[in-house]
Every structure is written in C-alpha cells, then in structure tokens.
C-alpha cells in the first residue's frame, strides 16, 4: 500500500508543492534561492515573505545540524568516488585532463550532493516523514 494512501492528511496541493520546492531550495542553502524557485515555477514572493521563509529555513537547518558532519563526509566520499571513476575511464578515451579540472568537478559534485542531502532531510523532517531524536529538537 502506498504511503500516500495511508496518510490521507498529507496535503499535495499546488500551494504545498510550491512551498516545499521553495523550502527545499532555501534549505539547500543555494545562492539566489528565490530566483531559482521562480525559474522552477514557484510564484514570486514579497521581500517580507522571503525574509520570513529564510528565517523558517534557518530553523529547519538548525534541527538537523547534528547531521552536518555526516552529510559533508558522505558528499565528499560520493564526489571523490564518482570523479575518480570518471577519471579512470575518461582519461583512456580523451587523454590527459588537467588535475585542476578534476578538482573543480569534484568540488561541484560535492556542493551539489551536500545541498541535496541537507535540503531533502530538512524537508522530510519538517513534513514529519522523518523523525529526529528528541535531544536534537
């Protein structure tokens, strides 16, 4: 049975989806979050609403801050493994790629991974789909 059928009180309105998308982007701590949310189809918000949303995002991030070292370690591990795998395969095909390009590729993947993990976990906790121990609340 689907999770959504068991949780009938789960609201999937367009407004809720827009709020979750904007919250995810804010929680991911991506620069220009409100602009990106608009590009993804979320309605524009006033400066006052944007400020309130940013405050709420800070609270959500604080609730999962105890996970930050683990999330960074996982992101670093994933990015290092992915780039080294690409490096071992691509170098055979296209030749020597400068180390600086591999380093930048790894850093970009690491930033994307940690942003995705933080944004996703904070939203899951906020939605009540993932519980954190009381000592961290």
C-alpha positions as CSV (number, residue, x, y, z in Angstrom):
1,X,0.0,0.0,0.0
2,X,1.3,3.4,-0.9
3,X,2.4,5.8,1.8
4,X,0.1,8.5,0.5
5,X,-3.0,6.2,0.8
6,X,-2.1,5.5,4.4
7,X,-1.6,9.2,5.2
8,X,-4.8,10.9,3.9
9,X,-4.0,14.1,5.8
10,X,-0.9,14.7,3.6
11,X,-1.7,17.8,1.5
12,X,-0.4,17.8,-2.0
13,X,-2.0,21.0,-3.2
14,X,-0.2,23.1,-5.8
15,X,0.5,25.7,-3.0
16,X,2.0,23.0,-0.8
17,X,4.2,21.7,-3.6
18,X,5.4,25.3,-4.3
19,X,6.1,25.8,-0.7
20,X,8.1,22.6,-0.5
21,X,10.1,23.4,-3.6
22,X,11.0,26.8,-2.3
23,X,11.7,25.4,1.2
24,X,14.0,22.7,-0.3
25,X,15.9,25.3,-2.3
26,X,16.3,27.6,0.7
27,X,17.3,24.6,3.0
28,X,19.8,23.6,0.4
29,X,21.5,26.9,1.0
30,X,21.8,27.7,-2.7
31,X,22.7,31.2,-3.7
32,X,19.8,33.2,-5.3
33,X,17.3,30.6,-3.9
34,X,14.2,32.8,-4.5
35,X,15.2,33.5,-8.1
36,X,15.8,29.8,-8.7
37,X,12.4,28.9,-7.1
38,X,10.7,31.3,-9.6
39,X,12.6,29.8,-12.5
40,X,11.2,26.4,-11.4
41,X,7.6,27.8,-11.4
42,X,7.1,29.0,-7.9
43,X,5.3,32.3,-7.6
44,X,7.3,35.4,-6.6
45,X,7.1,36.5,-3.0
46,X,7.5,39.9,-1.4
47,X,10.6,40.8,0.5
48,X,8.8,40.4,3.8
49,X,7.7,36.9,2.9
50,X,11.1,36.0,1.6
51,X,12.7,37.1,4.9
52,X,10.2,35.0,6.9
53,X,10.8,32.0,4.7
54,X,14.6,32.4,5.2
55,X,14.1,32.5,9.0
56,X,12.0,29.3,8.8
57,X,14.7,27.7,6.7
58,X,17.3,28.5,9.3
59,X,15.1,26.8,12.0
60,X,14.8,23.7,9.8
61,X,18.5,23.6,9.2
62,X,19.2,24.0,12.9
63,X,17.1,21.0,13.7
64,X,19.3,18.8,11.5
65,X,22.6,20.5,12.3
66,X,23.8,17.5,14.2
67,X,23.9,15.6,10.9
68,X,26.0,18.1,9.1
69,X,29.4,16.4,9.6
70,X,28.0,13.1,8.3
71,X,26.3,14.8,5.3
72,X,29.5,16.5,4.4
73,X,31.5,13.3,4.8
74,X,29.0,11.4,2.6
75,X,29.1,14.1,0.0
76,X,32.9,14.1,-0.1
77,X,33.0,10.4,-0.4
78,X,30.4,10.3,-3.2
79,X,32.1,13.0,-5.2
80,X,35.6,11.6,-4.8
81,X,34.5,8.2,-5.9
82,X,32.5,9.5,-8.8
83,X,35.2,11.7,-10.1
84,X,37.9,9.0,-9.7
85,X,35.7,6.6,-11.5
86,X,35.2,9.1,-14.4
87,X,38.9,9.9,-14.4
88,X,39.9,6.3,-14.8
89,X,37.5,5.8,-17.7
90,X,37.5,9.2,-19.5
91,X,41.3,9.6,-19.5
92,X,41.6,6.5,-21.6
93,X,39.3,8.0,-24.2
94,X,40.1,11.7,-24.4
95,X,43.6,11.7,-23.0
96,X,45.1,13.8,-20.2
97,X,42.7,16.1,-18.4
98,X,44.3,18.7,-16.2
99,X,44.1,18.0,-12.4
100,X,42.5,21.4,-11.9
101,X,39.5,20.3,-13.9
102,X,39.1,17.1,-11.9
103,X,39.4,19.1,-8.7
104,X,36.7,21.6,-9.8
105,X,34.5,18.8,-11.0
106,X,34.8,17.1,-7.6
107,X,34.1,20.3,-5.7
108,X,31.0,21.0,-7.8
109,X,29.6,17.5,-7.3
110,X,30.4,17.7,-3.5
111,X,28.5,21.0,-3.2
112,X,25.5,19.6,-5.2
113,X,25.4,16.5,-3.1
114,X,25.5,18.2,0.3
115,X,22.9,20.7,-0.8
116,X,20.6,18.0,-2.0
117,X,21.1,15.9,1.2
118,X,20.6,18.9,3.6
119,X,17.6,20.2,1.6
120,X,15.9,16.8,1.4
121,X,16.5,15.8,5.0
122,X,15.3,19.1,6.4
123,X,12.1,18.9,4.3
124,X,11.4,15.3,5.3
125,X,11.8,16.2,9.0
126,X,9.6,19.3,8.6
127,X,6.9,17.2,6.8
128,X,7.0,14.6,9.6
129,X,8.2,11.9,7.3
130,X,11.5,11.5,9.1
131,X,11.9,11.8,12.9
132,X,14.9,13.1,14.7
133,X,15.7,12.1,18.3
134,X,14.2,14.4,20.9
135,X,17.6,15.5,22.2
136,X,18.2,17.3,18.8
137,X,14.8,19.1,18.6
